[in-house]
Amino acid sequence: METGENIRRIKENLFLIPEERFDALSKDPLSVSLVYLLALLVLSLPFQVAKLLFDEFSIMNALIYAPIAYLFYIPLFYIGFVVLHILLKLLGGKASFSETVATMIHAETLFLIVGPLPYIGVLAALVALPNIVLGAKRVHKISLLRSIAAVVVIPLIIFIFIIAIVILLFAAMMSSYVGAPYGAYR
């Protein structure tokens, strides 16, 4: 995919995407979707560096750390795509994995660019969420309720469950320290 095509796509997918456009966007092979994702991450690099500078990194550390962080982000994105694809399939989704990936990357265009920025990243996520839900609905040919369940409800339940387990484990660990006699853990 050429640079001009990527720039056109980014401009078109920056905000709310009409549901019918996902039919064409989802047809990208994995390699084209990866190139589009890399283009978005390159555009987000100045925002990532700015965030790191705001977090009191030195300019040199920020310039070194930001690109290295993306080496970890990309596999995490694809793990998230796998999880979402599995949830969509469990709820009756019909699309292939590459269609799911292409849909999600295009739906998150604004968030992938400005996501590192505090507050603005949250607003961009709020723009991406309806894009993801509608894109998943359209591409997987499922109802809006199933799409919301796969994209929002089930991940939220899983997240709350994991947080509850972590809190319980932390409380159990802390209670063993609280009940111990003074000096027992020196």
Long-range contacts (C-beta under 8 A, 24 or more apart in sequence): 1-32, 1-35, 1-36, 3-39, 6-35, 6-36, 6-39, 9-36, 9-106, 9-109, 10-39, 10-40, 10-43, 10-109, 10-113, 13-106, 13-107, 13-109, 13-110, 14-109, 14-110, 15-110, 15-127, 16-127, 16-130, 16-131, 17-106, 17-107, 17-131, 17-134, 17-135, 19-134, 19-135, 19-137, 19-138, 20-138, 22-103, 22-106, 22-107, 22-134, 22-135, 22-138, 22-139, 23-138, 23-139, 25-102, 25-103, 25-106, 25-135, 26-95, 26-99, 26-100, 26-102, 26-103, 26-106, 26-135, 26-138, 26-139, 27-99, 27-102, 28-98, 28-102, 29-98, 30-97, 30-98, 30-101, 30-102, 32-102, 33-98, 33-101, 33-102, 33-105, 36-102, 36-105, 36-106, 37-74, 37-77, 37-105, 37-112, 40-105, 40-109, 40-112, 40-113, 41-70, 41-73, 41-74, 41-112, 43-113, 44-112, 44-113, 44-114, 44-115, 44-116, 45-70, 47-113, 47-114, 47-115, 47-116, 47-117, 48-116, 50-116, 50-117, 51-116, 51-117, 51-118, 54-118, 77-105, 80-104, 83-155, 84-136, 84-150, 84-151, 84-155, 87-150, 87-151, 87-154, 87-155, 88-136, 88-140, 88-142, 88-147, 88-150, 90-150, 91-142, 91-146, 91-147, 91-149, 91-150, 92-140, 92-142, 92-146, 93-136, 93-140, 93-141, 93-142, 93-146, 93-150, 94-140, 94-141, 94-142, 95-139, 95-140, 95-141, 99-139, 100-136, 100-139, 100-140, 103-132, 103-135, 103-136, 103-138, 103-139, 104-132, 104-135, 104-136, 106-131, 106-135, 107-131, 107-132, 107-134, 107-135, 108-132
